[in-house]
Amino acid sequence: MSTTPGQPDAGRLYRRYLSAVMLHGHASAKACDLGATDLYALNVLELSGPMTPGELGARTGLTTGPTTRLIDRLEQAGYVRRVPASDDRRKVIVEPVGKPAGLDQVMAPARQKVGEILAGYSPEQLDVLFDYFDRAARAYEEAADVLRSGV
């Protein structure tokens, strides 16, 4: 991202934003007695729905062993369950069944502040912001897929 004189360094500003979001995620996980990857995995399951352990591992960047331990922790805490796949009894599906106690409370201050920021935008500006979030999310997901595939 380039800047013009008098404007902030857009690349630096964007990196600061991404770092703040990441650090908030880590702090939120810790406040709920979870690891950051555990909270991320729960978010992936909530957004994408039930999936195989292999799919969850690919989405979280974990290999087989750490993925199994992640699912064990989340299952023991009551956040997920393993169920047989309907199309193949040998396959297991991981599905979310709950969310960490206190997560909404932990997230409330940031949600409130971001809500206040968004309230200052016009409907047209919000359309642009939400279009950006949607398109940028897809771009990051595609870029992550490329990185994971080693291409």
Helices and strands as residue ranges (DSSP letters): H 10-31, H 36-48, H 53-60, H 64-76, E 80-84, E 92-96, H 103-119, H 123-149
